[in-house]
Amino acid sequence: MSASTAPIAPPVATPAHPGVRGPSLSRLTAVELRKLVDTRAGRWLLVGIGLVSVAIVVVQLWVLADDEQTFTAFFVPQLLPTGLLLPVLGILSITGEWSQRTALTTYALVPRRERVIIAKLAAVVLAALASVLVTLAVAAVGTLAAKAMGGSGDWSFEAARLFHAVVLQVLGVLMGAAFGLLLLNTPLAVVTYLLLPTVWAVLAGMVEALREPARWLDTSVTMEPLFGPEVTAGQWGRMAVSVLVWAVLPLAAGMVRTLRREVS
């Protein structure tokens, strides 16, 4: 009597899958830059910033005296409306994921949400830097036009003004992004960002006890020196305190909220 044994199947090797790498931070930033112009609101906001800058220079060519039509005179007034609109762009960049209901797709493709947030912040900072370049270009065209029309056309310009303009626009757009991260709702974030400074300024004007804190906490006061060529050490200190309160703290709290919020 003979015994037979069943053949033993060779072990099946588990296929080795190389580790899948996520998109790089530069690629994510490029995607977020594209998102800034993909939506109708973001696209028209950017167009509006450019049109406002052009409109200001055109008006100045008609109302300024010939000797006042200088590069600096064309450059500085553009900073205020641009500084008011850029934070709204920062808000839209953050809250758009939730208002457009794309957060589920975005965070499914990039599970590490902090990388997406960093890319969004980098994108709006680049947009702020680009706005300064646009301001320079429009001011240059205005200076050339002034010279052609018999105005001064003076090109004198303090380098410190350019640095201050960059600081002003970058801080502004980051504050807007901070409010967007904290509230995660576009209308609420926009209204809150625009309303709080007004309420604070009114209260500081009415209540004498708030006037001294306003010198440290009211960003419309602390950032006003950035429109000029010189900023003292004390002014930088007060600006740092206001930025800590209105940008750094909301940004940190908003980061925690976004990382913990359930995406549905």
KEMI-105291 format. One record per residue (C-alpha): residue number from 1; residue in one letter; x, y, z. Coordinates in steps of 0.1 Angstrom, whole numbers, plus 5000, padded with zeros to 4 digits. Example, Ala and Ser with C-alpha at 12.3 -4.5 7.8 and 13.67 -1.06 7.14 Angstrom:
# KEMI-105291
     n   res     px     py     pz
     1     A   5123   4955   5078
     2     S   5137   4989   5071
//
This chain:
# KEMI-105291
     n   res     px     py     pz
     1     M   5000   5000   5000
     2     S   5015   5033   4990
     3     A   5008   5067   5005
     4     S   5006   5099   4984
     5     T   5011   5134   4995
     6     A   4993   5164   4981
     7     P   5016   5188   4964
     8     I   5024   5219   4984
     9     A   5017   5251   4966
    10     P   5046   5275   4966
    11     P   5042   5305   4988
    12     V   5028   5336   4971
    13     A   5050   5366   4975
    14     T   5033   5397   4985
    15     P   5039   5424   4959
    16     A   5060   5452   4972
    17     H   5044   5486   4966
    18     P   5067   5515   4967
    19     G   5057   5543   4991
    20     V   5033   5567   4975
    21     R   5046   5602   4979
    22     G   5021   5631   4982
    23     P   5023   5662   4961
    24     S   5051   5686   4970
    25     L   5044   5719   4988
    26     S   5054   5738   4957
    27     R   5028   5719   4937
    28     L   5001   5724   4963
    29     T   5009   5761   4963
    30     A   5006   5762   4925
    31     V   4972   5745   4928
    32     E   4961   5770   4954
    33     L   4972   5799   4932
    34     R   4951   5785   4905
    35     K   4921   5782   4928
    36     L   4924   5820   4935
    37     V   4913   5827   4900
    38     D   4891   5796   4894
    39     T   4861   5810   4913
    40     R   4841   5840   4900
    41     A   4845   5858   4933
    42     G   4883   5854   4935
    43     R   4887   5863   4898
    44     W   4867   5895   4900
    45     L   4883   5905   4932
    46     L   4917   5904   4916
    47     V   4904   5923   4886
    48     G   4888   5948   4909
    49     I   4921   5954   4927
    50     G   4938   5962   4894
    51     L   4910   5984   4882
    52     V   4909   6004   4915
    53     S   4947   6010   4912
    54     V   4943   6023   4876
    55     A   4913   6044   4885
    56     I   4932   6061   4914
    57     V   4961   6071   4891
    58     V   4938   6083   4864
    59     V   4920   6106   4889
    60     Q   4954   6118   4902
    61     L   4965   6128   4868
    62     W   4935   6152   4866
    63     V   4934   6165   4902
    64     L   4970   6168   4913
    65     A   4991   6198   4906
    66     D   5018   6193   4880
    67     D   5046   6195   4906
    68     E   5028   6168   4928
    69     Q   5026   6142   4900
    70     T   5055   6120   4912
    71     F   5061   6083   4913
    72     T   5057   6083   4951
    73     A   5024   6103   4949
    74     F   5010   6077   4925
    75     F   5023   6047   4945
    76     V   5012   6054   4981
    77     P   4974   6060   4976
    78     Q   4970   6027   4958
    79     L   4981   6008   4990
    80     L   4949   6016   5010
    81     P   4922   6001   4987
    82     T   4945   5972   4978
    83     G   4951   5966   5015
    84     L   4914   5965   5021
    85     L   4906   5940   4993
    86     L   4935   5916   4997
    87     P   4924   5903   5031
    88     V   4891   5893   5015
    89     L   4911   5873   4990
    90     G   4928   5856   5020
    91     I   4894   5848   5035
    92     L   4880   5834   5002
    93     S   4911   5812   4998
    94     I   4904   5795   5031
    95     T   4866   5794   5033
    96     G   4862   5785   4996
    97     E   4869   5748   5005
    98     W   4838   5748   5028
    99     S   4815   5771   5009
   100     Q   4822   5753   4976
   101     R   4820   5719   4993
   102     T   4854   5708   4980
   103     A   4870   5702   5014
   104     L   4861   5665   5012
   105     T   4879   5661   4979
   106     T   4909   5683   4989
   107     Y   4915   5666   5022
   108     A   4909   5631   5008
   109     L   4937   5637   4982
   110     V   4959   5654   5008
   111     P   4951   5639   5042
   112     R   4976   5661   5060
   113     R   4955   5692   5063
   114     E   4983   5713   5076
   115     R   5001   5710   5043
   116     V   4971   5723   5025
   117     I   4968   5752   5049
   118     I   5004   5761   5045
   119     A   5001   5760   5007
   120     K   4970   5783   5009
   121     L   4989   5808   5031
   122     A   5019   5807   5007
   123     A   4996   5813   4978
   124     V   4979   5844   4993
   125     V   5013   5858   5003
   126     L   5025   5854   4967
   127     A   4993   5872   4957
   128     A   5001   5900   4981
   129     L   5036   5903   4967
   130     A   5022   5904   4931
   131     S   4998   5932   4941
   132     V   5028   5953   4952
   133     L   5044   5947   4917
   134     V   5012   5957   4901
   135     T   5011   5989   4922
   136     L   5047   5997   4911
   137     A   5038   5991   4875
   138     V   5007   6013   4876
   139     A   5026   6040   4894
   140     A   5053   6039   4868
   141     V   5028   6042   4839
   142     G   5012   6071   4858
   143     T   5046   6088   4861
   144     L   5053   6084   4824
   145     A   5019   6098   4816
   146     A   5024   6127   4839
   147     K   5057   6136   4823
   148     A   5041   6134   4788
   149     M   5012   6157   4800
   150     G   5036   6183   4814
   151     G   5036   6172   4850
   152     S   5066   6167   4873
   153     G   5071   6130   4865
   154     D   5097   6128   4893
   155     W   5110   6093   4900
   156     S   5125   6098   4934
   157     F   5114   6070   4957
   158     E   5126   6058   4991
   159     A   5134   6021   4992
   160     A   5119   6018   5027
   161     R   5085   6026   5012
   162     L   5087   5994   4991
   163     F   5095   5973   5021
   164     H   5067   5989   5041
   165     A   5043   5982   5013
   166     V   5053   5946   5012
   167     V   5048   5943   5050
   168     L   5015   5961   5049
   169     Q   5000   5938   5022
   170     V   5014   5906   5035
   171     L   5002   5912   5070
   172     G   4968   5922   5057
   173     V   4962   5891   5036
   174     L   4975   5869   5065
   175     M   4950   5885   5089
   176     G   4922   5878   5064
   177     A   4933   5842   5061
   178     A   4934   5840   5099
   179     F   4898   5851   5102
   180     G   4889   5826   5075
   181     L   4905   5797   5093
   182     L   4890   5807   5126
   183     L   4854   5811   5113
   184     L   4853   5788   5082
   185     N   4824   5808   5068
   186     T   4828   5834   5041
   187     P   4801   5859   5049
   188     L   4808   5857   5086
   189     A   4846   5861   5082
   190     V   4843   5890   5058
   191     V   4818   5909   5079
   192     T   4837   5902   5111
   193     Y   4870   5913   5096
   194     L   4856   5945   5082
   195     L   4833   5953   5111
   196     L   4857   5947   5141
   197     P   4881   5975   5133
   198     T   4853   6000   5128
   199     V   4836   5990   5161
   200     W   4870   5992   5179
   201     A   4877   6027   5164
   202     V   4843   6040   5174
   203     L   4846   6026   5209
   204     A   4881   6041   5213
   205     G   4868   6075   5202
   206     M   4839   6073   5227
   207     V   4856   6057   5257
   208     E   4887   6075   5269
   209     A   4900   6044   5287
   210     L   4902   6025   5254
   211     R   4923   6052   5236
   212     E   4957   6039   5250
   213     P   4949   6002   5243
   214     A   4938   6013   5208
   215     R   4974   6025   5201
   216     W   4985   5989   5206
   217     L   4956   5969   5193
   218     D   4939   5989   5165
   219     T   4956   5978   5133
   220     S   4943   6009   5115
   221     V   4964   6029   5139
   222     T   4994   6006   5143
   223     M   4999   6000   5106
   224     E   4994   6036   5096
   225     P   5031   6044   5097
   226     L   5037   6018   5069
   227     F   5023   6044   5045
   228     G   5053   6066   5052
   229     P   5090   6062   5046
   230     E   5100   6059   5083
   231     V   5088   6036   5111
   232     T   5102   6040   5146
   233     A   5111   6011   5170
   234     G   5081   6019   5191
   235     Q   5058   6018   5161
   236     W   5072   5984   5151
   237     G   5065   5972   5187
   238     R   5029   5984   5187
   239     M   5024   5968   5153
   240     A   5038   5935   5165
   241     V   5014   5934   5194
   242     S   4984   5941   5171
   243     V   4995   5915   5146
   244     L   4999   5890   5175
   245     V   4963   5896   5186
   246     W   4946   5899   5152
   247     A   4967   5875   5131
   248     V   4989   5851   5150
   249     L   4963   5840   5177
   250     P   4934   5836   5152
   251     L   4957   5818   5128
   252     A   4968   5793   5155
   253     A   4932   5788   5168
   254     G   4919   5784   5132
   255     M   4946   5759   5124
   256     V   4935   5738   5154
   257     R   4899   5741   5144
   258     T   4905   5732   5108
   259     L   4926   5701   5117
   260     R   4899   5688   5140
   261     R   4868   5697   5120
   262     E   4849   5667   5106
   263     V   4847   5669   5068
   264     S   4813   5658   5055
//
